[in-house]
């Protein structure tokens, strides 16, 4: 649960921690920023080949996002979306 009663539809893990600690780096590309006039933004997670465990290829991740105003108030939480890990 987040302040204001909104809830993220997933459990925080090491990937979540990495994105919060190292946003907008070569590993977490555009993971923290602004949305455009249509409310859109793109981001990527880059996992170097030497970090990718072969058994994870083809598996799904559940991801979600939050919209935070400049005041720090969370105003929107997305539904979770499945993303497949590819090589």
N, C-alpha and C positions, 0 to 999 in steps of 0.2 A: 504493500500500500504506500501511496505517496501523499504528501500533505494536500489537503483539499478533498481527500476521499477517492482519488483516481487510483487504479491499480494496473501495474504492468502485468501482462499475461504470460510471464515466464519467471524462472528462477535465476537469479544472478549467479554467474560462474566466472571462471578465469578469463573468458573472452570478454565478458562485460567489464571486468576490472581493467583489462588491458585497454579497452576502448575509452574508458573514463580517465585512465592515467596517461595514455599516449594518443590523444585524438589528433587527427590531421597529420599523421606521420606516414612514412612509406608502408607501414603495415595496416593502418586504419585510415584510409584515404577519404577525406571529406566526411568524417563521422561526427563532426561538430561544426555547425555553421548556421546559415540562414536559409529560409525557404524563399522561393520566388513569389511573384505576384499571384500565381495560380496555386500556391501552397505546396509546391513540389521541390524536391531536392534529391540528389543522387549521392550514394556513398559506396565504398568498396572495402572489403577486407581481403588483404593479400597475405597468403600464407606461403612463405618460401618452401620450395620442394624438400629441403632438408628438415623442415619442421612438420611436414604433412605425414602423418602416420598412415601407411597404405590401407589399413583396415577402415579408415574414415572415408575414403573415396566412395562416392555413391550414397553416403548416409545423408540424412536431412538434419538441418539446424532449424530451430524455431527462433525467429527474430521479431523484434518490435521496435517502435521508436516513440519518443516523447517530444512534445513541443513545449519549450520553456521560454517565457517572455523575458525581456531584459531585467525585469524585477526579480526573477528567480521563480516565479509562479509557474507551475506546470499547468498548461491549459488544454492539452490533448494527449491522449495515449492511444496508439494504434492497436488494432487486433494483431495477433501474431501471424506470421507468414512463414511457410516452409521454404527453405533454401537448400538446394542439393550441393554438396561438396564435390567439385569436379577437379580434375587434374589439368 
